[in-house]
Amino acid sequence: MQRIRMAVFVIRTGYEMCWRKRLNSGVKTMPFRTQLDLWDMKPILGSRRRITQFPLTYHSKHWNMSITVPVKYETDLASVPRLAWWLIAPDDPGIRLAAVIHDYCYSHQCHRMTRKIADQILFEAMGEVPSPGSKWLRWIVYFAVRIGGKGNW
């Protein structure tokens, strides 16, 4: 049992941790209304899948809608082909939050939005997370999902 506990890693970036302080201070204007806590399943099952520990809520200013990813939602973060990992890591902190929202839109929000809107929400959400090289990374990821993204539409 203790080995399993040690094998479960909670992924948190510095930016995600500062949200807790902002949320507790009463600031409610941030697009990501909650923090992201994921269980990494690789040490246990040998899988790239991760499971959300708490609900993740994002509010799109452009589309004026809120998206809440439920607890125990399975995601692989960014579905980047292994050949492109040298350019974009699937668990890059600049992609992680937006990727979970995007995966959820592709799998469970098809009745609520089009594929193009889901991709635009990914682009918008990536702009809310400060990371090095975020401008070029946003465009690369956006065009990649526009070309190769497959949802339930």
Secondary structure, DSSP 8 states (H G I E B T S, - for coil): -HHHHHH--EE--HHHHHHHHHHHTT----SB-S---EEE-HHHHS-S-EEESS-EEEEETTTTEEEEE-TT-EE-SS---GGGTTT--TT-HHHHHHHHHHHHHHHH-TTTS-HHHHHHHHHHHHHTS--TTHHHHHHHHHHHHHHH-----
